[in-house]
Amino acid sequence: MIEAKINNTLKTLCDGRVSPLVAPQGTSPPYICYTKVSEVYDDVMCGQSSVEYCFQVDIYAKTLLEAETIKQQAYEKLKPLKPFNITSRQDYESETELYRSTLEFFIQ
């Protein structure tokens, strides 16, 4: 299961505060949430030949610098999975008063 690979790859960051989709209520920052955005199969005459996954990894932290630093660490950890078409962005969530640094990528 690809989600288990992502979780195992990232779990050494943020003191293990890594969750699929949404962090448990009361989780202290910094923490990481990951989402499988899509799963696309290549069709051939005899079925599917391969699958391509799109993942989004969100790092939440009290400062933008901390979020960006952890995002870079996450990228380094994910390199063995050979991510491609990588997109990076930043945001601030006023409700939680946390900075979010996002890494979106594809893997096969």
C-alpha positions in Angstrom: 0.0 0.0 0.0 1.5 3.3 -1.1 0.2 5.3 1.8 2.2 3.1 4.2 5.3 3.9 2.2 4.7 7.6 2.5 3.9 7.3 6.2 7.0 5.2 7.0 9.1 7.6 5.0 7.9 10.7 6.8 7.4 9.3 10.4 10.9 10.3 11.6 10.0 14.0 11.1 8.0 16.1 13.5 8.6 13.6 16.3 6.3 11.2 14.5 3.4 13.6 14.2 2.4 12.4 10.7 -1.2 11.7 9.8 -3.2 10.9 6.7 -5.6 13.6 5.6 -6.1 15.5 8.9 -4.1 15.6 12.2 -5.9 14.5 15.3 -7.5 17.3 17.3 -5.0 18.8 19.7 -1.9 17.8 17.8 0.9 20.2 18.6 2.8 21.8 15.7 4.9 21.1 13.8 3.1 18.2 12.2 2.6 16.7 8.7 -0.6 15.6 6.9 -0.5 13.7 3.6 -3.2 13.1 1.1 -3.4 10.8 -1.9 -4.9 13.2 -4.4 -5.2 10.8 -7.3 -4.4 7.3 -8.5 -4.3 6.9 -12.3 -3.9 3.6 -14.1 -2.4 3.2 -17.5 -4.7 0.9 -19.5 -3.4 -1.6 -22.0 -5.2 -4.4 -23.9 -4.6 -6.9 -21.1 -5.4 -4.7 -18.2 -3.4 -2.0 -16.4 0.4 -1.7 -17.0 1.2 0.8 -14.3 -0.2 3.3 -11.8 0.7 6.8 -11.1 -0.1 8.5 -7.8 -0.3 12.1 -6.9 0.4 13.0 -3.2 0.2 16.2 -1.3 2.2 16.6 1.8 1.3 19.6 4.1 3.6 20.7 6.9 2.0 22.9 9.6 4.2 25.0 11.8 4.2 28.1 14.0 6.7 29.9 11.6 7.1 29.8 7.8 10.8 29.1 8.2 10.1 26.0 10.3 7.5 24.8 7.8 9.9 25.3 4.9 12.7 23.6 6.7 10.6 20.5 7.4 9.3 20.5 3.9 12.9 20.3 2.6 13.6 17.5 5.0 10.5 15.7 3.8 11.6 16.1 0.2 15.0 14.6 1.0 13.3 11.6 2.7 10.9 11.1 -0.2 13.7 11.1 -2.9 14.1 7.3 -2.8 10.5 7.0 -4.0 11.5 9.0 -7.1 9.0 11.8 -7.0 8.5 13.9 -10.2 6.5 16.9 -11.4 7.0 18.4 -7.9 5.1 21.6 -6.9 5.7 23.6 -3.8 3.6 26.3 -2.2 3.0 28.2 1.0 0.0 29.4 2.9 -1.1 30.8 6.2 -4.2 29.5 8.0 -5.7 32.3 10.1 -8.1 29.9 12.0 -5.2 27.8 13.4 -2.6 30.6 13.2 -0.2 28.1 11.5 1.9 28.4 8.4 1.5 25.6 5.9 4.1 24.5 3.4 2.9 22.1 0.8 4.7 19.6 -1.4 2.8 18.0 -4.3 4.3 15.3 -6.4 3.7 12.2 -8.5 5.2 8.8 -8.0 4.8 5.4 -9.8 
